Amino acid sequence: MLNTATKSEAPGTEQELTDGFHLVIDALKLNGINTIYNVPGIPITDLGRMAQAAGIRVISFRHEQNAGYAAGIAGFLTKKPGVCLTVSAPGFLNGLTALAHATTNCYPMILISGSSEREIVDLQQGDYEEMDQLAIAKPLCKAAYRVLHAQDIGIGLARAIRAAVSGRPGGVYLDLPAKLFGQVMNADAGEKSLVKVIDAAPAQIPSPASVKRALDVLKSAKRPLIILGKGAAYAQADEEIKSFVEKSGVPFLPMSMAKGLLPDTHPQCAGAARSTVLKESDVVLLIGARLNWLLSHGKGKSWGEAPKKFIQVDIEPKEMDSNVEIVAPVVGDIGSVVSAFNQAMGAGWTAPPAEWTKAISTKREENVAKMAPKLMNNKSPMDYHGALGVLKNVIKEYPEAILVNEGANTLDLARGVIDMYRPRKRLDVGTWGVMGIGMGQAIAAALETGNPVLAVEGDSAFGFSGMEVETICRYNLPICVVIFNNDGIYRGTDVNGANSDPATTVFVKGARYDKMMEAFGGVGVNATSPDELKRAVNEAMKSGKPTLINAVIDPAAGSESGRIGNLNPQSVLQKKK
């Protein structure tokens, strides 16, 4: 066995035994899973202790949802399933939001939860934290399994790993009832029951006909555009993608978590001319990007009046034609598809018309020049642009740092202002736009990469996971948290005219979040101007010490829901007096 097993002595015989605890740990180690994100408790407390003793890094959080967000982003960064371990019922439910988030965003993740005993749950007899967790998880993840017998632990984990990473990645639930851990079996038989997963995510080669069709459509374009999504970043086919984009000469638009696949300062990057390229393009090639709400479903005023032809590269055939007609679908894994594109393009590929590329360059330069003065202001209290101008320069100086970003205005403005230079260095709220990912993702990013992390948080978004600053300090992680504190959600100036209660979007005035970090032994800084913010962030990046900077933002700064305010319905009626 890979782990220490117990021994049992009967008259005249001696047999080496193992149990469910050891088999779970051995199965994880056999498959190269060396980190678990968890919150300990019944019935998995000893599993965490024993895993740690066996050499697995077990990172304990203050809330299961944050542990789950950490596991999900670990899967995105490593292409191996991140593992979140929770207790039963309420702990499982806390992790379930992160599991659904991982599935929606195509992050490979496994949520392993202890559960109550089947015979009592199935008869609804009122066991401790009784819940049919498997049934609840099934609709919200890619696959869900339950293991009832110790000899099936190896195969159960193997199925979970394969489901999480094969095809379109996603979240998987693995249910381990409490009795399973104590089940004892022969150690040799236990070792033979373990499964090392081979070729869990095999290449999905595109058909030559689909590759030719796609390139023919792209070649016919007068105003082509490439959109890179986070699927392209996940693929880790960075050199192939860079070669294809540069060989084609086509302008590219990176979605937020694809920023840095090629530098945002690349001459073909159209990020600063987003509105122009969406409206005026005639052929759009999507690589690992989906035509969901983040791209206005591929239609409407954002896309203008110009007729569009869409080419889409995705490993999931059902993604094609999800919102608009895809004239050239290419089904396959992104690395294989882009490699096939590069081979099929040959040496004589014709660049897009200069009229198109020059128009984009001109618009990009105009917009960058228009933004520049806003980013250089030194107002106190700060506005968003003055603060983001500082952080833009920090990332330029530390291109290997990982930027974690969430909030309303804080998110919307940061993804446009802060340039990225390396792939998979920008992590944010993803497809759901869910708040609360910040501290979990920051912790996993620091642990999985060893790089410094800059977490840029709205004050509202930070509230969902703020207690994890204790976790950051406990593990002494090189994370600098910057909270854009404008005293509320969207802005801190709303007034309740009906009674003395604060308005629903307003927080405590002048809150000092930096004191939280100090309370746990980290560095806390209160910054009221861009100059103070610059000094504090630079010191944090140099020192690598856990740091939280309370960046004081003008309460009047910000707008309703940032740039997606149209998603907040409003009443057209006035209440009669």
C-alpha positions in Angstrom: 0.0 0.0 0.0 1.0 3.6 -0.5 -0.1 4.4 3.1 0.4 2.8 6.5 -2.2 0.1 7.0 -3.4 -1.6 10.2 -2.6 -5.2 11.1 -4.9 -7.8 12.6 -3.7 -10.9 14.3 -5.9 -14.0 14.6 -4.7 -17.3 16.0 -2.1 -18.6 13.7 -2.5 -15.9 11.1 -1.5 -12.3 10.5 -3.1 -10.1 7.8 -2.3 -6.7 6.7 -5.4 -4.5 6.4 -6.4 -1.2 5.0 -9.6 0.9 5.3 -11.7 3.5 3.5 -9.6 6.4 4.9 -6.4 5.0 3.5 -7.9 4.0 0.2 -9.3 7.5 -0.5 -5.9 9.0 0.2 -4.0 6.4 -1.8 -6.3 6.8 -4.8 -5.8 10.6 -4.7 -2.0 10.3 -4.5 -1.9 7.6 -7.2 -3.6 10.1 -9.6 -1.3 13.0 -8.8 -3.8 15.0 -6.7 -1.6 16.6 -4.0 -3.8 19.5 -2.7 -7.2 19.4 -1.0 -9.2 22.5 -0.2 -11.5 21.8 2.7 -13.4 22.8 5.8 -13.0 20.0 8.5 -15.8 18.5 10.4 -18.0 15.4 10.7 -17.4 12.9 9.1 -14.2 14.0 7.2 -12.1 15.5 10.0 -9.8 12.5 10.3 -9.6 12.1 6.5 -8.1 15.6 6.3 -5.6 14.8 9.1 -4.5 11.6 7.6 -4.2 13.1 4.1 -1.9 15.8 5.5 0.2 13.2 7.3 0.5 11.3 4.0 2.0 14.3 2.3 -1.1 15.8 0.6 -1.4 19.5 1.2 -4.7 20.1 3.0 -5.7 23.8 3.0 -8.5 24.5 5.6 -10.8 27.4 4.9 -13.4 29.3 7.0 -16.3 28.5 4.6 -16.9 25.7 2.1 -18.0 28.0 -0.7 -14.6 29.7 -0.7 -12.8 26.3 -0.6 -14.9 25.3 -3.6 -14.0 28.4 -5.5 -10.3 27.7 -4.8 -10.7 24.1 -6.1 -12.4 25.2 -9.2 -9.8 27.8 -10.2 -7.0 25.3 -9.3 -8.6 23.1 -12.0 -8.5 26.0 -14.5 -4.9 26.7 -13.7 -3.6 23.1 -13.7 -5.9 21.2 -16.0 -6.2 18.6 -13.2 -9.4 18.4 -11.1 -9.2 20.6 -8.1 -10.6 18.8 -5.0 -12.9 20.4 -2.4 -13.6 18.3 0.7 -16.7 19.2 2.8 -18.8 17.8 5.7 -22.3 16.6 5.1 -25.6 18.5 4.4 -25.0 22.2 5.2 -21.3 22.0 4.3 -22.1 20.1 1.1 -24.7 22.8 0.2 -22.1 25.5 0.8 -19.8 23.8 -1.6 -22.5 23.2 -4.2 -22.6 26.8 -5.4 -18.9 26.5 -6.2 -19.5 23.2 -7.9 -22.2 24.6 -10.1 -19.9 27.6 -10.8 -17.1 25.3 -11.9 -19.5 23.4 -14.2 -20.8 26.6 -15.8 -17.3 27.9 -16.3 -15.9 24.5 -17.5 -13.4 24.2 -14.7 -12.4 20.6 -13.7 -13.3 20.2 -10.1 -14.4 17.4 -7.7 -16.5 18.1 -4.7 -16.0 15.2 -2.2 -18.5 15.3 0.7 -19.1 13.0 3.6 -22.7 12.1 4.0 -25.1 10.4 6.4 -26.0 6.7 6.4 -28.0 5.5 3.4 -30.3 3.2 5.3 -31.4 6.1 7.5 -31.5 8.8 4.8 -33.5 6.6 2.5 -36.2 5.9 5.1 -36.0 9.6 6.2 -35.5 8.6 9.9 -33.7 11.8 10.9 -30.0 11.0 10.9 -27.4 13.7 11.8 -27.4 16.2 8.9 -29.6 13.9 6.9 -29.8 14.7 3.2 -29.9 12.8 -0.1 -26.9 14.8 -1.4 -26.4 12.8 -4.6 -29.9 13.6 -5.8 -29.4 17.3 -5.0 -26.0 17.5 -6.8 -26.9 15.7 -10.0 -28.7 18.6 -11.8 -25.9 21.0 -10.9 -22.8 19.3 -12.1 -21.4 17.2 -15.0 -21.6 13.9 -13.1 -22.3 12.6 -9.6 -21.3 9.3 -8.0 -21.7 7.6 -4.6 -19.3 5.0 -3.2 -20.7 2.5 -0.7 -18.0 -0.1 -0.5 -14.3 0.3 0.2 -13.3 -1.9 -2.8 -15.0 0.6 -5.1 -13.2 3.8 -3.9 -10.5 3.4 -6.6 -13.0 3.1 -9.4 -15.2 5.8 -8.0 -12.4 8.4 -7.9 -11.2 7.3 -11.3 -14.7 7.9 -12.8 -14.8 11.3 -11.1 -11.4 12.4 -12.5 -12.3 11.3 -16.0 -15.6 13.0 -16.0 -14.1 16.2 -14.7 -11.4 16.7 -17.3 -12.6 14.8 -20.4 -14.5 16.6 -23.2 -15.8 19.9 -21.9 -14.4 20.1 -18.3 -16.7 20.6 -15.4 -17.7 19.9 -11.8 -18.2 16.4 -10.4 -19.7 15.3 -7.1 -18.4 12.3 -5.2 -20.5 11.2 -2.2 -18.7 9.2 0.6 -21.0 8.1 3.4 -19.5 8.1 6.9 -19.5 4.3 7.2 -17.3 3.9 4.1 -14.3 5.4 5.9 -14.2 2.7 8.6 -14.7 -0.3 6.2 -11.7 -2.7 6.5 -10.4 -4.9 3.7 -7.3 -6.9 2.9 -4.4 -4.5 2.0 -3.3 -6.3 -1.1 -6.8 -6.4 -2.5 -7.2 -2.8 -1.6 -4.1 -1.8 -3.5 -5.2 -3.8 -6.5 -8.6 -2.0 -6.4 -7.0 1.4 -7.0 -7.1 2.9 -10.5 -4.5 5.2 -12.1 -6.5 7.1 -14.8 -4.8 6.9 -18.2 -5.3 9.6 -20.8 -8.2 11.2 -18.9 -8.6 14.0 -21.5 -7.7 12.5 -24.9 -7.2 14.9 -27.9 -10.3 15.5 -29.9 -9.0 15.9 -33.5 -11.1 18.1 -35.8 -12.2 16.8 -39.2 -10.1 18.1 -42.1 -13.3 19.2 -43.8 -14.3 21.4 -40.9 -10.9 23.0 -40.8 -10.9 23.7 -44.5 -14.4 25.2 -44.3 -13.5 27.5 -41.4 -10.3 28.8 -43.1 -12.2 29.3 -46.3 -14.8 31.5 -44.5 -12.1 33.4 -42.7 -10.1 34.0 -45.9 -13.2 35.4 -47.6 -13.6 38.1 -44.8 -13.2 41.8 -45.5 -13.4 42.7 -41.7 -12.4 39.5 -39.8 -12.3 39.3 -36.0 -11.0 36.5 -33.7 -12.5 36.3 -30.2 -10.5 34.4 -27.6 -12.4 33.0 -24.6 -11.2 31.5 -21.3 -11.5 28.0 -23.0 -8.5 29.1 -25.1 -6.6 30.0 -22.0 -7.5 26.7 -20.3 -6.2 24.8 -23.3 -2.6 25.8 -22.5 -2.0 25.9 -26.3 -0.4 29.3 -25.9 2.3 29.1 -28.6 -0.1 27.6 -31.2 -2.7 30.3 -30.6 -0.1 33.0 -30.8 1.3 31.6 -34.0 -2.2 31.3 -35.6 -3.3 34.9 -34.6 0.0 36.4 -35.9 0.0 34.3 -39.0 -3.5 35.3 -39.8 -3.0 39.0 -39.2 -6.6 39.1 -37.9 -7.4 41.5 -35.0 -8.3 39.7 -31.8 -10.6 40.5 -28.9 -9.8 38.7 -25.7 -12.6 37.9 -23.2 -11.6 38.8 -19.7 -9.9 35.6 -18.6 -8.3 35.2 -22.0 -6.4 38.4 -21.6 -2.7 37.8 -21.8 -2.8 34.9 -24.2 -1.2 37.5 -26.3 -0.3 40.8 -24.6 -3.1 43.3 -24.4 -0.4 45.7 -25.9 0.0 43.5 -29.0 -0.6 45.4 -32.2 -3.5 43.1 -33.3 -5.3 43.4 -29.9 -8.7 45.1 -30.4 -9.6 45.2 -26.7 -9.6 49.0 -26.6 -11.8 49.1 -29.7 -14.3 46.4 -28.6 -17.5 48.3 -29.7 -16.0 49.0 -33.1 -14.9 45.5 -34.0 -18.1 43.9 -32.7 -20.3 46.2 -34.8 -18.3 46.3 -38.0 -16.8 42.9 -38.4 -18.2 40.6 -41.1 -16.6 37.2 -40.0 -16.1 36.3 -36.4 -14.0 33.3 -35.3 -14.7 32.2 -31.7 -12.0 30.2 -30.1 -13.0 28.8 -26.7 -15.6 31.6 -26.3 -19.4 31.2 -26.1 -22.1 33.5 -27.5 -23.8 33.9 -24.2 -24.8 37.1 -22.4 -21.2 38.3 -22.1 -21.2 38.7 -25.9 -24.9 39.8 -26.1 -25.8 36.4 -27.5 -24.2 37.3 -30.8 -27.0 39.6 -31.8 -28.6 43.0 -31.1 -27.3 46.5 -31.1 -23.9 45.5 -29.8 -23.3 43.7 -33.0 -24.4 46.4 -35.3 -26.1 46.1 -38.7 -23.3 44.5 -40.7 -24.2 40.9 -41.7 -22.1 38.4 -39.7 -20.7 34.9 -40.4 -19.6 33.0 -37.3 -16.9 30.3 -37.1 -16.8 28.5 -33.8 -14.1 26.3 -32.2 -15.4 24.2 -29.3 -15.0 20.7 -27.9 -18.7 20.5 -27.3 -20.8 19.9 -30.4 -24.0 21.1 -28.7 -22.5 24.6 -28.3 -22.8 25.2 -32.0 -25.9 27.2 -33.1 -26.8 28.0 -29.5 -27.8 31.5 -30.3 -27.1 32.3 -33.9 -26.2 30.2 -36.9 -22.6 29.0 -37.0 -21.6 28.7 -40.6 -18.3 26.9 -39.9 -18.4 24.8 -36.7 -15.1 23.1 -35.8 -15.4 20.4 -33.1 -12.3 19.4 -31.3 -10.0 20.4 -28.5 -8.5 23.8 -29.0 -4.9 22.8 -29.1 -5.6 20.2 -31.9 -7.8 22.6 -33.8 -5.5 25.6 -33.8 -2.6 23.3 -34.7 -4.6 22.0 -37.6 -5.3 25.6 -38.6 -1.6 26.5 -38.6 -0.8 23.5 -40.8 -3.6 24.1 -43.3 -2.9 27.8 -43.7 0.4 27.2 -45.4 3.0 29.9 -46.0 1.0 32.2 -48.3 -1.9 33.4 -46.1 -3.2 36.8 -47.1 -3.5 39.3 -44.3 -6.8 41.2 -43.8 -7.4 44.4 -45.8 -5.2 47.2 -44.4 -8.2 49.5 -44.4 -9.8 47.3 -41.7 -6.7 46.8 -39.5 -5.8 50.5 -39.7 -9.3 51.6 -38.7 -9.0 49.4 -35.6 -5.6 50.7 -34.7 -6.8 54.3 -35.1 -9.8 53.7 -32.9 -7.7 51.9 -30.3 -5.2 54.7 -30.1 -8.0 57.3 -29.8 -9.6 55.4 -26.9 -6.3 54.8 -25.1 -5.4 58.5 -25.4 -8.8 59.5 -24.2 -8.5 57.3 -21.1 -4.9 58.2 -20.2 -5.6 61.5 -18.3 -8.3 59.8 -16.2 -5.7 57.1 -15.1 -3.2 59.7 -14.1 -5.3 61.8 -11.7 -4.3 62.0 -8.0 -7.6 62.8 -6.4 -8.3 62.2 -2.7 -10.6 60.4 -2.1 -9.8 58.4 -5.2 -12.1 57.7 -8.1 -11.9 54.3 -9.9 -9.7 55.4 -12.7 -7.1 57.0 -10.5 -6.8 53.9 -8.4 -6.8 51.6 -11.4 -4.1 53.6 -13.1 -1.8 52.7 -10.3 -2.7 49.0 -10.5 -2.3 49.0 -14.2 1.4 50.0 -13.7 1.9 47.5 -11.0 0.9 44.6 -13.3 3.1 46.0 -16.0 6.0 45.9 -13.6 5.1 42.4 -12.3 3.7 40.6 -15.4 3.9 37.2 -13.7 1.7 38.3 -10.8 -1.8 36.9 -10.9 -4.7 39.4 -10.9 -7.9 38.3 -9.1 -10.8 40.7 -9.8 -14.4 41.0 -8.7 -17.0 43.6 -7.9 -19.4 45.7 -10.0 -17.6 48.9 -11.1 -14.4 47.4 -9.7 -14.6 44.5 -12.1 -16.1 46.2 -15.1 -13.6 49.0 -15.2 -10.5 47.0 -14.2 -10.9 44.5 -17.1 -10.7 47.3 -19.5 -8.0 49.3 -17.8 -5.5 46.8 -16.6 -3.4 45.2 -19.4 -2.3 41.6 -19.0 0.9 40.3 -20.5 0.9 36.5 -19.7 -1.7 33.8 -20.1 -3.9 32.7 -17.1 -2.8 35.7 -15.0 -6.3 37.2 -14.8 -8.9 35.4 -12.8 -12.4 36.8 -12.2 -16.1 36.0 -11.8 -16.4 34.1 -15.0 -19.6 33.2 -16.9 -22.0 33.6 -14.1 -20.7 36.9 -12.9 -20.9 35.6 -9.4 -19.6 37.6 -6.5 -17.5 36.0 -3.7 -14.8 34.2 -5.7 -12.1 36.6 -4.6 -10.3 35.2 -1.6 -10.8 31.5 -2.6 -9.3 32.1 -6.1 -6.5 34.2 -4.7 -5.5 31.5 -2.2 -5.5 28.8 -4.8 -3.6 31.0 -7.3 -0.9 31.6 -4.8 -0.6 27.9 -3.8 -0.8 26.4 -7.3 1.6 28.8 -9.0 3.9 30.2 -6.3 3.4 33.6 -7.9 2.4 36.8 -6.1 -1.3 37.6 -6.2 -3.0 41.0 -6.5 -6.7 40.7 -5.6 -8.7 43.8 -6.6 -12.0 43.7 -4.8 -15.1 45.8 -4.6 -16.1 46.4 -1.0 -19.4 44.5 -1.6 -17.7 41.5 -3.3 -15.1 41.3 -0.6 -17.8 40.8 2.0 -18.7 37.3 0.6 -15.3 35.9 1.4 -13.5 38.4 3.6 -13.0 36.1 6.6 -10.5 34.1 4.5 -7.9 36.8 5.1 -7.3 34.8 8.3 -6.6 31.8 6.0 -4.2 34.0 3.9 -2.3 34.9 7.1 -2.3 31.4 8.5 -0.6 30.0 5.4 1.5 33.2 5.0 0.6 33.6 1.3 2.0 36.4 -1.0 -1.4 38.0 -1.5 -2.1 41.7 -1.6 -5.8 42.5 -1.4 -6.9 45.9 -2.5 -10.5 46.8 -1.5 -12.1 49.6 -3.5 -14.1 51.0 -0.6 -16.8 53.5 -1.6 -19.1 52.7 1.3 -21.6 50.7 -0.5 -22.9 48.6 -3.4 -22.4 50.5 -6.7 -22.0 53.7 -4.8 -22.3 54.7 -1.1 -24.6 57.7 -1.5 -28.1 56.1 -1.6 -30.6 57.4 1.0 -33.6 55.7 2.5 -36.4 58.3 2.6 -38.9 56.1 4.4 -37.3 55.5 7.8 -34.0 55.6 9.7 -32.6 52.3 8.3 -29.7 52.7 6.0 -30.4 52.4 2.3 -30.2 48.8 1.0 -27.0 49.5 -0.9 -25.1 51.4 1.8 -22.4 50.1 4.2 -20.8 51.6 7.3 -19.2 54.9 6.4 -15.5 55.0 6.7 -15.0 51.3 7.3 -11.4 50.2 7.8 -11.0 46.8 6.2 -7.3 47.0 6.7 -7.8 46.4 10.4 -9.1 42.9 9.6 -5.8 41.9 8.2 -3.9 43.5 11.0 -6.0 41.5 13.5 -4.6 38.2 12.0 -1.0 39.3 11.8 -0.9 40.6 8.3 -0.1 44.1 7.0 -3.0 46.6 6.8 -2.8 49.9 5.0 -5.3 52.7 4.6 -4.7 54.5 1.3 -6.6 57.7 0.5 -4.8 58.8 -2.7 -3.2 57.1 -5.8 0.2 58.0 -4.5 -0.4 56.3 -1.2 -1.9 53.3 -3.0 1.1 53.0 -5.3 3.5 52.9 -2.3 1.5 50.4 -0.4 1.0 48.0 -3.4 4.6 48.1 -4.4 5.7 47.4 -0.9 3.4 44.4 -0.7 4.6 43.0 -4.0 8.2 43.3 -2.9 7.7 41.9 0.5 5.4 39.0 -0.3 3.7 39.5 3.0 -0.1 39.1 3.4 -1.4 42.6 2.9 -4.8 44.3 2.7 -5.1 47.9 1.4 -8.3 49.8 2.2 -8.4 52.0 -0.9 -10.8 54.9 -0.1 -12.9 55.6 -3.1 -15.3 58.6 -3.4 -18.7 57.3 -2.3 -20.3 59.1 -5.3 -18.1 57.2 -7.8 -19.5 54.3 -9.6 -22.7 53.5 -11.5 -25.6 51.1 -11.1 -24.3 47.6 -11.8 -21.3 49.0 -13.6 -21.7 48.5 -17.3 -24.4 45.8 -17.0 -27.0 48.1 -15.4 -29.5 47.1 -18.0 -29.8 43.7 -16.3 -31.3 45.3 -13.2 -35.0 45.7 -14.0 -36.6 49.0 -12.9 -40.2 49.9 -12.2 -41.8 52.4 -14.5 -44.5 53.2 -12.0 -44.6 55.9 -9.4 -46.2 55.1 -6.0 -49.3 57.2 -5.5 -49.3 59.4 -2.4 
